[in-house]
Each structure stands twice: as structure tokens, then as C-alpha cells.
Amino acid sequence: MTGVDGREDRRPVRMRIAENVRIRRLLHNWSQEDLAQEAGLDRSFVGDIERAERNISIKTLEKLAIAFDVEPVDLAVEMDATTLGERIIATVRENVSLGVPTRVK
């Protein structure tokens, strides 16, 4: 399968959604509980999604997209490493300017 940027992407969509949800949640500095509240989902369901243990409906994909203020397709495509790096840097800068603690592992 070819991704939006023209590169081959053989990972199942479920795996890409799992990774994108987790990355975006962390970029928002949200816990799984925070995301669950924002999207109107159960916290354990968010954990299942992030571990790619559950298939999700289009309705759930839309709820997650609304919570992250993105289009549903953005959660299903491979995130470009450069774009991801830029988003991480921008988020860290914003958090620092707001005095939000940033955890680095």
C-alpha cells in the first residue's frame, strides 16, 4: 500500500492509528484518561487502541480526530519523521513558554 506521501507502507492501518493516537496524545501532554474524556471514550478503550488491540469504528476515529483537531485520515496515515520532529519541537517550546512540565524518557 502506498502512503499519502508516495512511500510504501505495509503496516496495518490499525497499527498506524495506534501509533498516531499515542504520539498525538503525548504531544498534547494528555494522559489516556484525559484523551478518553476529550473524545468521550472509556480510558481502557483508549489503551486498547494505542496497543492496536482493538479495531475501531469510523465513529470512534471521528471522535479521536475531533479531540485532536485533525481530520480522521490524519490518524490513519504514516507520520513523516520530519513533520513529527517539528511538531515535537513546537510542542516542547509551547509547553516551556506556558510553564508546563515536560517529561522526557
MIVEXSE-262403 format. One line per 8 residues: number of its first residue (from 0); their letters; for each residue y, z, x of N, C-alpha, C, CB. Coordinates in nm, 2 decimals, always signed. Glycine has a CB too. Example, Ala and Ser with C-alpha at 12.3 -4.5 7.8 and 13.67 -1.06 7.14 Angstrom:
0 = as = -0.57:+0.78:+1.32:-0.45:+0.78:+1.23:-0.33:+0.78:+1.32:-0.45:+0.90:+1.13  -0.22:+0.71:+1.28:-0.11:+0.71:+1.37:+0.00:+0.79:+1.29:-0.06:+0.57:+1.41
//
This chain:
0 = mtgvdgre = -0.12:+0.00:+0.08:+0.00:+0.00:+0.00:+0.12:+0.00:+0.09:+0.00:+0.12:-0.10  +0.22:-0.08:+0.06:+0.34:-0.09:+0.13:+0.45:+0.00:+0.07:+0.39:-0.23:+0.15  +0.51:+0.08:+0.15:+0.62:+0.17:+0.10:+0.75:+0.10:+0.08:+0.64:+0.28:+0.20  +0.85:+0.17:+0.02:+0.97:+0.11:-0.01:+1.04:+0.05:+0.11:+1.07:+0.21:-0.07  +1.02:+0.11:+0.23:+1.08:+0.06:+0.35:+1.00:-0.05:+0.42:+1.11:+0.17:+0.45  +0.89:-0.10:+0.35:+0.81:-0.21:+0.40:+0.70:-0.17:+0.49:+0.90:-0.30:+0.48  +0.69:-0.04:+0.53:+0.58:+0.01:+0.61:+0.46:+0.04:+0.53:+0.62:+0.14:+0.69  +0.34:+0.03:+0.60:+0.22:+0.06:+0.53:+0.21:+0.21:+0.51:+0.10:+0.02:+0.62
8 = drrpvrmr = +0.16:+0.25:+0.39:+0.15:+0.39:+0.36:+0.01:+0.41:+0.29:+0.26:+0.45:+0.27  -0.09:+0.46:+0.35:-0.22:+0.47:+0.29:-0.25:+0.61:+0.23:-0.32:+0.44:+0.40  -0.15:+0.70:+0.25:-0.17:+0.83:+0.19:-0.16:+0.82:+0.04:-0.07:+0.93:+0.25  -0.25:+0.90:-0.03:-0.24:+0.90:-0.18:-0.10:+0.95:-0.22:-0.35:+0.99:-0.24  -0.06:+0.90:-0.34:+0.07:+0.94:-0.39:+0.08:+1.09:-0.41:+0.09:+0.87:-0.53  -0.03:+1.15:-0.45:-0.04:+1.29:-0.47:+0.00:+1.37:-0.35:-0.18:+1.34:-0.52  -0.04:+1.32:-0.23:-0.01:+1.38:-0.10:+0.14:+1.37:-0.07:-0.10:+1.32:+0.01  +0.19:+1.25:-0.10:+0.33:+1.22:-0.07:+0.42:+1.31:-0.16:+0.37:+1.08:-0.09
16 = iaenvrir = +0.38:+1.32:-0.28:+0.46:+1.41:-0.38:+0.45:+1.55:-0.33:+0.40:+1.40:-0.52  +0.33:+1.60:-0.29:+0.32:+1.74:-0.24:+0.41:+1.76:-0.12:+0.17:+1.76:-0.20  +0.41:+1.67:-0.02:+0.50:+1.69:+0.09:+0.64:+1.69:+0.06:+0.46:+1.58:+0.20  +0.68:+1.59:-0.03:+0.82:+1.58:-0.06:+0.87:+1.70:-0.14:+0.84:+1.45:-0.14  +0.79:+1.75:-0.23:+0.83:+1.87:-0.31:+0.85:+1.98:-0.22:+0.72:+1.90:-0.42  +0.76:+2.01:-0.13:+0.77:+2.12:-0.03:+0.90:+2.10:+0.06:+0.65:+2.13:+0.05  +0.91:+1.98:+0.11:+1.03:+1.96:+0.20:+1.16:+1.98:+0.13:+1.03:+1.82:+0.26  +1.17:+1.92:+0.01:+1.29:+1.94:-0.07:+1.32:+2.08:-0.11:+1.29:+1.85:-0.19
24 = rllhnwsq = +1.21:+2.15:-0.15:+1.22:+2.30:-0.18:+1.28:+2.37:-0.07:+1.09:+2.35:-0.23  +1.22:+2.35:+0.05:+1.27:+2.42:+0.17:+1.41:+2.38:+0.21:+1.18:+2.40:+0.29  +1.45:+2.26:+0.19:+1.59:+2.21:+0.22:+1.69:+2.28:+0.12:+1.60:+2.06:+0.20  +1.64:+2.31:+0.00:+1.73:+2.39:-0.09:+1.72:+2.54:-0.07:+1.68:+2.36:-0.24  +1.64:+2.58:+0.03:+1.62:+2.72:+0.06:+1.57:+2.80:-0.06:+1.76:+2.78:+0.11  +1.48:+2.73:-0.14:+1.42:+2.79:-0.25:+1.28:+2.84:-0.23:+1.42:+2.69:-0.37  +1.24:+2.95:-0.29:+1.10:+2.99:-0.29:+1.03:+2.91:-0.40:+1.09:+3.15:-0.33  +0.90:+2.92:-0.40:+0.83:+2.85:-0.51:+0.87:+2.90:-0.64:+0.67:+2.87:-0.49
32 = edlaqeag = +0.90:+3.03:-0.65:+0.94:+3.09:-0.78:+1.08:+3.03:-0.82:+0.95:+3.24:-0.77  +1.17:+3.01:-0.72:+1.30:+2.95:-0.75:+1.28:+2.81:-0.81:+1.39:+2.95:-0.63  +1.20:+2.73:-0.74:+1.17:+2.59:-0.79:+1.11:+2.60:-0.93:+1.09:+2.52:-0.69  +1.02:+2.68:-0.95:+0.95:+2.69:-1.08:+1.05:+2.72:-1.19:+0.84:+2.80:-1.08  +1.14:+2.81:-1.16:+1.25:+2.84:-1.26:+1.34:+2.72:-1.29:+1.33:+2.96:-1.22  +1.38:+2.65:-1.18:+1.47:+2.54:-1.19:+1.40:+2.42:-1.27:+1.51:+2.49:-1.05  +1.27:+2.41:-1.25:+1.20:+2.29:-1.31:+1.13:+2.33:-1.44:+1.10:+2.24:-1.22  +1.13:+2.46:-1.48:+1.07:+2.51:-1.60:+0.91:+2.50:-1.59:+1.11:+2.42:-1.72
40 = ldrsfvgd = +0.86:+2.53:-1.47:+0.72:+2.53:-1.44:+0.67:+2.67:-1.40:+0.69:+2.43:-1.33  +0.54:+2.69:-1.40:+0.48:+2.81:-1.35:+0.48:+2.81:-1.20:+0.34:+2.83:-1.41  +0.50:+2.92:-1.13:+0.50:+2.93:-0.99:+0.37:+2.89:-0.93:+0.54:+3.07:-0.94  +0.26:+2.93:-0.99:+0.13:+2.89:-0.93:+0.11:+2.74:-0.94:+0.02:+2.96:-1.01  +0.17:+2.68:-1.04:+0.16:+2.53:-1.06:+0.23:+2.46:-0.95:+0.21:+2.49:-1.20  +0.35:+2.52:-0.91:+0.43:+2.46:-0.80:+0.35:+2.47:-0.67:+0.57:+2.54:-0.79  +0.28:+2.58:-0.65:+0.20:+2.60:-0.53:+0.08:+2.49:-0.53:+0.14:+2.73:-0.53  +0.02:+2.47:-0.65:-0.08:+2.37:-0.66:-0.03:+2.23:-0.62:-0.15:+2.37:-0.80
48 = ieraerni = +0.09:+2.20:-0.67:+0.15:+2.07:-0.65:+0.17:+2.05:-0.50:+0.28:+2.05:-0.73  +0.23:+2.16:-0.43:+0.26:+2.15:-0.29:+0.13:+2.14:-0.20:+0.34:+2.27:-0.25  +0.02:+2.19:-0.25:-0.10:+2.18:-0.18:-0.18:+2.05:-0.22:-0.19:+2.30:-0.20  -0.12:+1.97:-0.31:-0.19:+1.85:-0.36:-0.32:+1.88:-0.43:-0.21:+1.75:-0.25  -0.33:+1.99:-0.49:-0.45:+2.04:-0.56:-0.45:+1.99:-0.71:-0.47:+2.18:-0.55  -0.34:+1.95:-0.76:-0.33:+1.91:-0.90:-0.26:+1.77:-0.91:-0.25:+2.01:-0.98  -0.31:+1.69:-1.00:-0.24:+1.57:-1.04:-0.13:+1.62:-1.14:-0.34:+1.47:-1.11  -0.02:+1.55:-1.13:+0.09:+1.59:-1.22:+0.12:+1.47:-1.32:+0.21:+1.63:-1.14
56 = siktlekl = +0.18:+1.51:-1.43:+0.22:+1.41:-1.53:+0.35:+1.35:-1.49:+0.22:+1.47:-1.67  +0.39:+1.24:-1.55:+0.52:+1.19:-1.54:+0.63:+1.29:-1.58:+0.54:+1.05:-1.61  +0.60:+1.36:-1.69:+0.69:+1.46:-1.74:+0.72:+1.57:-1.63:+0.64:+1.52:-1.87  +0.62:+1.61:-1.56:+0.63:+1.71:-1.46:+0.71:+1.65:-1.34:+0.50:+1.77:-1.41  +0.68:+1.53:-1.31:+0.75:+1.46:-1.20:+0.90:+1.45:-1.23:+0.69:+1.32:-1.17  +0.93:+1.42:-1.36:+1.07:+1.42:-1.40:+1.14:+1.55:-1.39:+1.08:+1.36:-1.55  +1.07:+1.66:-1.43:+1.12:+1.79:-1.42:+1.16:+1.83:-1.28:+1.03:+1.90:-1.48  +1.07:+1.80:-1.19:+1.09:+1.82:-1.05:+1.21:+1.74:-1.00:+0.97:+1.79:-0.96
64 = aiafdvep = +1.22:+1.62:-1.03:+1.33:+1.53:-0.99:+1.46:+1.58:-1.04:+1.30:+1.39:-1.04  +1.46:+1.63:-1.16:+1.59:+1.68:-1.22:+1.63:+1.81:-1.14:+1.57:+1.72:-1.37  +1.53:+1.89:-1.11:+1.56:+2.02:-1.03:+1.62:+1.98:-0.90:+1.43:+2.10:-1.02  +1.57:+1.88:-0.83:+1.62:+1.84:-0.70:+1.74:+1.74:-0.71:+1.51:+1.78:-0.62  +1.77:+1.70:-0.83:+1.88:+1.60:-0.85:+1.85:+1.47:-0.77:+2.01:+1.66:-0.80  +1.73:+1.42:-0.79:+1.69:+1.29:-0.73:+1.62:+1.21:-0.84:+1.59:+1.31:-0.61  +1.58:+1.09:-0.81:+1.51:+1.00:-0.90:+1.36:+1.04:-0.88:+1.53:+0.85:-0.88  +1.28:+1.03:-0.99:+1.13:+1.06:-0.97:+1.07:+0.98:-0.86:+1.06:+1.03:-1.10
72 = vdlavemd = +1.10:+0.86:-0.84:+1.04:+0.77:-0.74:+1.07:+0.83:-0.60:+1.10:+0.63:-0.74  +1.18:+0.91:-0.58:+1.21:+0.97:-0.45:+1.11:+1.07:-0.41:+1.35:+1.03:-0.45  +1.04:+1.13:-0.51:+0.93:+1.23:-0.48:+0.80:+1.16:-0.44:+0.92:+1.32:-0.59  +0.79:+1.03:-0.47:+0.66:+0.97:-0.45:+0.65:+0.88:-0.33:+0.63:+0.88:-0.57  +0.77:+0.85:-0.27:+0.77:+0.76:-0.15:+0.77:+0.84:-0.02:+0.89:+0.67:-0.16  +0.72:+0.78:+0.08:+0.72:+0.84:+0.22:+0.87:+0.86:+0.26:+0.65:+0.75:+0.32  +0.90:+0.98:+0.31:+1.03:+1.01:+0.35:+1.05:+0.97:+0.50:+1.07:+1.16:+0.34  +1.15:+0.89:+0.52:+1.17:+0.84:+0.66:+1.21:+0.96:+0.75:+1.29:+0.73:+0.66
80 = attlgeri = +1.16:+0.96:+0.87:+1.18:+1.07:+0.96:+1.33:+1.09:+1.00:+1.10:+1.05:+1.09  +1.40:+0.97:+1.02:+1.54:+0.98:+1.05:+1.62:+1.04:+0.93:+1.60:+0.84:+1.08  +1.59:+0.99:+0.81:+1.66:+1.05:+0.69:+1.63:+1.19:+0.68:+1.62:+0.97:+0.57  +1.50:+1.23:+0.70:+1.47:+1.37:+0.69:+1.54:+1.46:+0.79:+1.31:+1.39:+0.71  +1.55:+1.41:+0.91:+1.62:+1.48:+1.02:+1.77:+1.50:+0.98:+1.61:+1.41:+1.15  +1.83:+1.39:+0.93:+1.97:+1.40:+0.89:+1.99:+1.50:+0.78:+2.02:+1.26:+0.85  +1.90:+1.50:+0.68:+1.91:+1.60:+0.57:+1.89:+1.74:+0.61:+1.80:+1.56:+0.46  +1.80:+1.76:+0.71:+1.78:+1.90:+0.76:+1.90:+1.95:+0.83:+1.65:+1.90:+0.85
88 = iatvrenv = +1.96:+1.86:+0.92:+2.08:+1.90:+0.99:+2.19:+1.93:+0.89:+2.12:+1.79:+1.09  +2.21:+1.84:+0.80:+2.32:+1.86:+0.70:+2.30:+1.99:+0.62:+2.33:+1.74:+0.60  +2.17:+2.02:+0.58:+2.15:+2.14:+0.51:+2.17:+2.27:+0.59:+2.00:+2.14:+0.46  +2.13:+2.26:+0.72:+2.15:+2.38:+0.80:+2.30:+2.40:+0.82:+2.08:+2.36:+0.94  +2.37:+2.29:+0.85:+2.52:+2.31:+0.86:+2.58:+2.37:+0.74:+2.58:+2.17:+0.90  +2.54:+2.32:+0.62:+2.60:+2.37:+0.50:+2.56:+2.52:+0.48:+2.55:+2.29:+0.38  +2.44:+2.55:+0.51:+2.39:+2.69:+0.49:+2.47:+2.78:+0.59:+2.24:+2.70:+0.52  +2.49:+2.74:+0.71:+2.56:+2.82:+0.81:+2.71:+2.84:+0.76:+2.56:+2.75:+0.95
96 = slgvptrv = +2.77:+2.73:+0.71:+2.91:+2.74:+0.67:+2.92:+2.83:+0.55:+2.97:+2.60:+0.63  +2.82:+2.84:+0.47:+2.82:+2.93:+0.35:+2.77:+3.07:+0.38:+2.73:+2.87:+0.24  +2.72:+3.09:+0.50:+2.66:+3.22:+0.54:+2.52:+3.25:+0.49:+2.76:+3.33:+0.49  +2.45:+3.14:+0.45:+2.32:+3.15:+0.40:+2.22:+3.17:+0.52:+2.27:+3.03:+0.31  +2.14:+3.27:+0.52:+2.04:+3.29:+0.63:+1.95:+3.17:+0.64:+1.96:+3.42:+0.62  +1.93:+3.12:+0.76:+1.84:+3.00:+0.78:+1.72:+3.05:+0.86:+1.91:+2.89:+0.86  +1.60:+3.03:+0.81:+1.48:+3.07:+0.87:+1.42:+2.95:+0.94:+1.38:+3.13:+0.77  +1.38:+2.97:+1.07:+1.32:+2.86:+1.15:+1.19:+2.91:+1.19:+1.41:+2.81:+1.27
104 = k = +1.08:+2.83:+1.17:+0.95:+2.87:+1.22:+0.91:+2.79:+1.34:+0.84:+2.85:+1.11
//
